[in-house]
Amino acid sequence: MTILTTVVAGVLVFLIGQLVLKCVIEPVQALKATIARVSNLLLLYQAKLTNASCEDAIAEDIKRLSADIISDSYHILWFPVSRLAFGLPSREALLNAARELNMIHYGMLPAARNTEATGGYGSTPSRAMRNINAMERIGKLLRVMTDYSTSP
């Protein structure tokens, strides 16, 4: 009887461990990796972003990361508890960071440049300032480095 209970207990511990691993730890690692990619992308293209350059490839990368941040957070089981245990940003902070990334994304598109010519989206200096402010807010929301002059 004790061998059977030991085996059953061992199987249960293994199953619970796998559940925690697959539903909490791996998704947390994926979200942290996405947040790190946001920091990497903003640092890598800091000059282009702060000068409001228009590049479709960078804009697409930014748009993809903004969606990945949200989707990665929804893969984490028991997010409110996991957030505290692993030091993750709140869902609200993640959503606001995604919004800021989307704003940067739109400002980099040729459509924004065309709208700029008609006075709709603002001039290049105003887009550049919007990007600088957005990068600063993203850094605070995600607690990551987004420019080389400050630390998270």
Secondary structure, DSSP 4 states (H G I P E B T S, - for coil): -HHHHHHHHHHHHHHHHHHHIIIIIHHHHHHHHHHHHHHHHHHHTHHHHHTT---HHHHHHHHHHHHHHHHHHHTSTTHHHHHHHHTPPPHHHHHHHHHHHHHHHHHHSHHHHHHHHTTSS--HHHHHHHHHHHHHHHHHHHT---STT---
